Amino acid sequence: MSVGVSCRVAVGADDVEACFRVRKEVFVVEQRVPEDVEYDAYDAGAVHVLAVRDDGLPLGAGRLLTGPAAAAKNGGDAEVGALGRLAVSKDARGLGIGAALVRTIEDAARARGLVAVDLHAQTHALGFYERLGYEVYGPEFQDAGIAHRAMRKTLG
């Protein structure tokens, strides 16, 4: 990852708001996902992660769902977390921030005793997740009008 950028589990309302700003920039503005689809009831109980530049500028975000929320996303397995809403600001892409966010989410999942992480990847991002050890399963599906595939990684 780029020097001068760090990833962490969001602490407090300011960090969570910074995560939401990155998500709005990437999903709502850039990809035209409706806001009422982007922000959902799962956000309140999620573990949010944030990538920030040393000067405090938020560059990336993601979330981990656990328990019943994750089970609702992954087919019913409460021991599997659900990674989602991974977003990196356009100007910060290609710097390793996305991979660092995924590792931070995986660490948070391990800390909570989860055995694997599932995600729903936009099809253009399949190679990114495959390089991080995720494997595709199930058919392609649409989410917010964007083609996705389900993926899973067993945590070691």
Contacts in CASP RR format, 6 or more apart in sequence:
PFRMAT RR
TARGET T0000
AUTHOR 0000-0000-0000
METHOD contacts of the structure
MODEL  1
MSVGVSCRVAVGADDVEACFRVRKEVFVVEQRVPEDVEYDAYDAGAVHVL
AVRDDGLPLGAGRLLTGPAAAAKNGGDAEVGALGRLAVSKDARGLGIGAA
LVRTIEDAARARGLVAVDLHAQTHALGFYERLGYEVYGPEFQDAGIAHRA
MRKTLG
1 7 0 8 1.000
1 95 0 8 1.000
1 96 0 8 1.000
1 97 0 8 1.000
1 99 0 8 1.000
1 100 0 8 1.000
2 92 0 8 1.000
2 95 0 8 1.000
2 96 0 8 1.000
2 97 0 8 1.000
4 53 0 8 1.000
4 54 0 8 1.000
5 51 0 8 1.000
5 52 0 8 1.000
5 53 0 8 1.000
5 54 0 8 1.000
5 59 0 8 1.000
5 92 0 8 1.000
5 95 0 8 1.000
5 97 0 8 1.000
5 100 0 8 1.000
6 51 0 8 1.000
6 52 0 8 1.000
6 54 0 8 1.000
7 49 0 8 1.000
7 50 0 8 1.000
7 51 0 8 1.000
7 97 0 8 1.000
7 100 0 8 1.000
7 101 0 8 1.000
7 103 0 8 1.000
7 104 0 8 1.000
8 15 0 8 1.000
8 49 0 8 1.000
8 50 0 8 1.000
8 52 0 8 1.000
8 104 0 8 1.000
9 47 0 8 1.000
9 48 0 8 1.000
9 49 0 8 1.000
9 50 0 8 1.000
9 104 0 8 1.000
9 108 0 8 1.000
10 16 0 8 1.000
10 18 0 8 1.000
10 19 0 8 1.000
10 47 0 8 1.000
10 48 0 8 1.000
10 49 0 8 1.000
10 50 0 8 1.000
15 48 0 8 1.000
15 50 0 8 1.000
16 48 0 8 1.000
18 50 0 8 1.000
18 52 0 8 1.000
18 58 0 8 1.000
18 61 0 8 1.000
19 48 0 8 1.000
19 49 0 8 1.000
19 50 0 8 1.000
19 58 0 8 1.000
19 60 0 8 1.000
19 61 0 8 1.000
19 62 0 8 1.000
19 63 0 8 1.000
20 39 0 8 1.000
20 43 0 8 1.000
20 61 0 8 1.000
21 58 0 8 1.000
22 50 0 8 1.000
22 58 0 8 1.000
22 59 0 8 1.000
22 60 0 8 1.000
22 61 0 8 1.000
22 87 0 8 1.000
22 88 0 8 1.000
22 89 0 8 1.000
23 38 0 8 1.000
23 39 0 8 1.000
23 61 0 8 1.000
23 62 0 8 1.000
23 85 0 8 1.000
23 87 0 8 1.000
24 35 0 8 1.000
24 38 0 8 1.000
25 87 0 8 1.000
25 89 0 8 1.000
25 90 0 8 1.000
26 87 0 8 1.000
26 88 0 8 1.000
26 89 0 8 1.000
26 90 0 8 1.000
27 33 0 8 1.000
27 38 0 8 1.000
27 85 0 8 1.000
27 87 0 8 1.000
27 144 0 8 1.000
28 34 0 8 1.000
28 35 0 8 1.000
28 38 0 8 1.000
30 90 0 8 1.000
31 144 0 8 1.000
31 146 0 8 1.000
33 144 0 8 1.000
33 146 0 8 1.000
34 144 0 8 1.000
37 144 0 8 1.000
38 85 0 8 1.000
38 144 0 8 1.000
42 63 0 8 1.000
42 65 0 8 1.000
42 69 0 8 1.000
43 63 0 8 1.000
45 65 0 8 1.000
45 69 0 8 1.000
46 63 0 8 1.000
46 64 0 8 1.000
46 65 0 8 1.000
46 69 0 8 1.000
47 63 0 8 1.000
47 64 0 8 1.000
47 65 0 8 1.000
47 66 0 8 1.000
47 105 0 8 1.000
47 108 0 8 1.000
47 112 0 8 1.000
48 61 0 8 1.000
48 62 0 8 1.000
48 63 0 8 1.000
49 61 0 8 1.000
49 62 0 8 1.000
49 63 0 8 1.000
49 64 0 8 1.000
49 101 0 8 1.000
49 104 0 8 1.000
49 105 0 8 1.000
49 108 0 8 1.000
50 58 0 8 1.000
50 60 0 8 1.000
50 61 0 8 1.000
50 62 0 8 1.000
51 58 0 8 1.000
51 59 0 8 1.000
51 60 0 8 1.000
51 61 0 8 1.000
51 88 0 8 1.000
51 92 0 8 1.000
51 97 0 8 1.000
51 98 0 8 1.000
51 100 0 8 1.000
51 101 0 8 1.000
52 58 0 8 1.000
52 59 0 8 1.000
53 59 0 8 1.000
58 89 0 8 1.000
59 88 0 8 1.000
59 89 0 8 1.000
59 92 0 8 1.000
59 97 0 8 1.000
60 87 0 8 1.000
60 88 0 8 1.000
60 89 0 8 1.000
60 92 0 8 1.000
60 97 0 8 1.000
60 98 0 8 1.000
60 101 0 8 1.000
61 85 0 8 1.000
61 86 0 8 1.000
61 87 0 8 1.000
61 101 0 8 1.000
62 83 0 8 1.000
62 84 0 8 1.000
62 85 0 8 1.000
62 86 0 8 1.000
62 87 0 8 1.000
62 101 0 8 1.000
62 105 0 8 1.000
63 83 0 8 1.000
63 84 0 8 1.000
63 85 0 8 1.000
63 105 0 8 1.000
64 70 0 8 1.000
64 81 0 8 1.000
64 82 0 8 1.000
64 83 0 8 1.000
64 84 0 8 1.000
64 105 0 8 1.000
64 108 0 8 1.000
64 109 0 8 1.000
64 117 0 8 1.000
65 73 0 8 1.000
65 81 0 8 1.000
65 82 0 8 1.000
65 84 0 8 1.000
66 81 0 8 1.000
66 82 0 8 1.000
66 109 0 8 1.000
66 112 0 8 1.000
66 114 0 8 1.000
67 78 0 8 1.000
67 81 0 8 1.000
68 78 0 8 1.000
69 82 0 8 1.000
70 77 0 8 1.000
70 78 0 8 1.000
70 80 0 8 1.000
70 81 0 8 1.000
70 82 0 8 1.000
70 114 0 8 1.000
70 118 0 8 1.000
71 77 0 8 1.000
71 78 0 8 1.000
71 80 0 8 1.000
73 82 0 8 1.000
73 118 0 8 1.000
73 120 0 8 1.000
74 80 0 8 1.000
74 81 0 8 1.000
74 82 0 8 1.000
74 118 0 8 1.000
74 152 0 8 1.000
77 116 0 8 1.000
79 113 0 8 1.000
79 114 0 8 1.000
79 115 0 8 1.000
79 116 0 8 1.000
80 114 0 8 1.000
80 115 0 8 1.000
80 116 0 8 1.000
80 117 0 8 1.000
80 118 0 8 1.000
80 152 0 8 1.000
81 109 0 8 1.000
81 114 0 8 1.000
81 116 0 8 1.000
81 117 0 8 1.000
81 118 0 8 1.000
82 117 0 8 1.000
82 118 0 8 1.000
82 119 0 8 1.000
83 102 0 8 1.000
83 105 0 8 1.000
83 106 0 8 1.000
83 109 0 8 1.000
83 117 0 8 1.000
83 118 0 8 1.000
83 119 0 8 1.000
84 119 0 8 1.000
84 120 0 8 1.000
86 98 0 8 1.000
86 101 0 8 1.000
86 102 0 8 1.000
86 105 0 8 1.000
86 119 0 8 1.000
88 94 0 8 1.000
88 97 0 8 1.000
88 98 0 8 1.000
88 101 0 8 1.000
98 128 0 8 1.000
99 128 0 8 1.000
99 131 0 8 1.000
99 132 0 8 1.000
102 129 0 8 1.000
102 132 0 8 1.000
103 132 0 8 1.000
105 117 0 8 1.000
106 117 0 8 1.000
106 153 0 8 1.000
106 155 0 8 1.000
109 117 0 8 1.000
109 155 0 8 1.000
110 155 0 8 1.000
110 156 0 8 1.000
114 155 0 8 1.000
115 154 0 8 1.000
115 155 0 8 1.000
116 152 0 8 1.000
116 153 0 8 1.000
116 154 0 8 1.000
116 155 0 8 1.000
117 134 0 8 1.000
117 152 0 8 1.000
117 153 0 8 1.000
117 155 0 8 1.000
118 150 0 8 1.000
118 151 0 8 1.000
118 152 0 8 1.000
119 129 0 8 1.000
119 134 0 8 1.000
119 150 0 8 1.000
119 151 0 8 1.000
119 152 0 8 1.000
120 141 0 8 1.000
120 143 0 8 1.000
120 148 0 8 1.000
120 149 0 8 1.000
120 150 0 8 1.000
120 151 0 8 1.000
121 128 0 8 1.000
121 129 0 8 1.000
121 134 0 8 1.000
121 136 0 8 1.000
121 148 0 8 1.000
121 149 0 8 1.000
121 150 0 8 1.000
121 151 0 8 1.000
122 146 0 8 1.000
122 147 0 8 1.000
122 148 0 8 1.000
123 140 0 8 1.000
123 147 0 8 1.000
123 148 0 8 1.000
123 149 0 8 1.000
126 136 0 8 1.000
126 149 0 8 1.000
126 151 0 8 1.000
129 151 0 8 1.000
130 136 0 8 1.000
130 151 0 8 1.000
132 153 0 8 1.000
133 153 0 8 1.000
134 151 0 8 1.000
134 152 0 8 1.000
134 153 0 8 1.000
135 151 0 8 1.000
135 152 0 8 1.000
135 153 0 8 1.000
136 149 0 8 1.000
136 150 0 8 1.000
136 151 0 8 1.000
137 149 0 8 1.000
137 150 0 8 1.000
137 151 0 8 1.000
137 152 0 8 1.000
138 149 0 8 1.000
138 150 0 8 1.000
139 149 0 8 1.000
140 147 0 8 1.000
140 148 0 8 1.000
140 149 0 8 1.000
141 147 0 8 1.000
141 148 0 8 1.000
141 149 0 8 1.000
141 150 0 8 1.000
142 148 0 8 1.000
END
